[in-house]
Amino acid sequence: MSEDKPLGPPWTILKLLRWTTDFFKQKGIDSPRLDAELLLAHVLDVDRIHLYTQYDRPLIEEELSTFRALVKRRSRREPCAYILGSREFWSLELAVDPRVLIPRPDTEVLVETVLKLLDTDSAGHLVDIGTGSGAIAIAVASERPLLQVAATDTSEDALDLARKNASTHQLEERISFFEGDLLDALPGTWLPLDFVVSNPPYVEERDRDDIQPEVRDFEPANALFAGEDGLDVIRRLIPQARLSLRPGGYLLFEIGHRQAEAVRDLLATQDFEDIEIITDYGDRDRVAVARKPAASSA
Ligand SMILES: C[S@@+](CC[C@H](N)C(=O)[O-])C[C@H]1O[C@@H](n2cnc3c(N)ncnc32)[C@H](O)[C@@H]1O
């Protein structure tokens, strides 16, 4: 199979998986076999596991031609999640497209940390700043039925998709969406907040040329980059959260693995307490947690 020529018969599932895996390897793709399986399962409309039980099944020309088109897109480093139109986050299927960042497994650490601080019957106000696909807001709302959840983004396109995802999971009545810059997006009636959570843009500008083509060339730049040191958004978020939280309220946000020290300093300068940095599944610094002093008036 070449990128442009039709597949030659007989192309069985096994043969196609082997060929595509090799092809993706040559193209520098990180998980060649997995991606080949995901794309083929999508074309055949079966679960991945079913591919293993039908290795000798030949594909018909229509299936081959659809698969060939997807392989071509992936070989140009378009992320699988955009090709398939969805990604699982917190065991919830979310629609994704190039208007939003693809939710990452490491962001589940942020969700876990938030949930540990909330009883199952907690009924406070939580805002997810820069909601993108809605991943964090939807995951938290799905786990805490009495919590009032708001989600904001500067991108109206992202909010459209986040609303759609909330509705897919029957959470459209539970999450309010607002367009705007950080906490300015939120109507005053939502204040004071019990939780401000965010996975903000935090990639350093100098990393632009080093990051994977999947990210650099396909994911929205405004979801990724935040100035020279990657802290431009976080630097503005911290004082805004300080003003919007109730005394004793929590601020939690994702950080880059080289940013822990700078972020600790920024939080301490704004008089946050109980500052903690939580590591991700790869043991890298990933989530900052801090509390507004309980006795604080402003
Ligand atoms: C890293 S993505 C996170 C998306 C989603 N929360 C997730 O974890 O998958 C950052 C999001 O913040 C939004 N964003 C960027 N600057 C913003 C700002 N100043 N105010 C609000 N949202 C912003 C981007 O549009 C993007 O959707």
Ligand as a Chemical Component Dictionary entry (heavy atoms), coordinates in Angstrom:
data_LIG
# 
_chem_comp.id                   LIG 
_chem_comp.type                 NON-POLYMER 
_chem_comp.pdbx_formal_charge   0 
_chem_comp.three_letter_code    LIG 
# 
loop_
_chem_comp_atom.comp_id 
_chem_comp_atom.atom_id 
_chem_comp_atom.alt_atom_id 
_chem_comp_atom.type_symbol 
_chem_comp_atom.charge 
_chem_comp_atom.model_Cartn_x 
_chem_comp_atom.model_Cartn_y 
_chem_comp_atom.model_Cartn_z 
_chem_comp_atom.pdbx_ordinal 
LIG C1  C1  C 0  -4.662 23.976 27.710 1  
LIG S1  S1  S 1  -6.257 24.293 27.056 2  
LIG C2  C2  C 0  -7.234 23.376 28.223 3  
LIG C3  C3  C 0  -8.532 22.857 27.682 4  
LIG C4  C4  C 0  -9.279 21.931 28.655 5  
LIG N1  N1  N 0  -9.532 22.581 29.916 6  
LIG C5  C5  C 0  -8.476 20.663 28.893 7  
LIG O1  O1  O 0  -7.892 20.519 29.976 8  
LIG O2  O2  O -1 -8.425 19.792 28.011 9  
LIG C6  C6  C 0  -6.441 25.976 27.526 10 
LIG C7  C7  C 0  -7.800 26.607 27.186 11 
LIG O3  O3  O 0  -7.767 27.952 27.717 12 
LIG C8  C8  C 0  -8.364 28.846 26.803 13 
LIG N2  N2  N 0  -7.798 30.161 27.089 14 
LIG C9  C9  C 0  -6.625 30.694 26.673 15 
LIG N3  N3  N 0  -6.443 31.921 27.189 16 
LIG C10 C10 C 0  -7.533 32.174 27.964 17 
LIG C11 C11 C 0  -7.943 33.274 28.768 18 
LIG N4  N4  N 0  -7.171 34.366 28.872 19 
LIG N5  N5  N 0  -9.136 33.208 29.404 20 
LIG C12 C12 C 0  -9.912 32.088 29.297 21 
LIG N6  N6  N 0  -9.579 31.010 28.559 22 
LIG C13 C13 C 0  -8.410 31.051 27.906 23 
LIG C14 C14 C 0  -8.017 28.273 25.429 24 
LIG O4  O4  O 0  -8.934 28.719 24.460 25 
LIG C15 C15 C 0  -8.106 26.757 25.709 26 
LIG O5  O5  O 0  -9.406 26.269 25.439 27 
# 
loop_
_chem_comp_bond.comp_id 
_chem_comp_bond.atom_id_1 
_chem_comp_bond.atom_id_2 
_chem_comp_bond.value_order 
_chem_comp_bond.pdbx_ordinal 
LIG C1  S1  SING 1  
LIG S1  C2  SING 2  
LIG S1  C6  SING 3  
LIG C2  C3  SING 4  
LIG C3  C4  SING 5  
LIG C4  N1  SING 6  
LIG C4  C5  SING 7  
LIG C5  O1  DOUB 8  
LIG C5  O2  SING 9  
LIG C6  C7  SING 10 
LIG C7  O3  SING 11 
LIG C7  C15 SING 12 
LIG O3  C8  SING 13 
LIG C8  N2  SING 14 
LIG C8  C14 SING 15 
LIG N2  C9  SING 16 
LIG N2  C13 SING 17 
LIG C9  N3  DOUB 18 
LIG N3  C10 SING 19 
LIG C10 C11 SING 20 
LIG C10 C13 DOUB 21 
LIG C11 N4  SING 22 
LIG C11 N5  DOUB 23 
LIG N5  C12 SING 24 
LIG C12 N6  DOUB 25 
LIG N6  C13 SING 26 
LIG C14 O4  SING 27 
LIG C14 C15 SING 28 
LIG C15 O5  SING 29 
# 
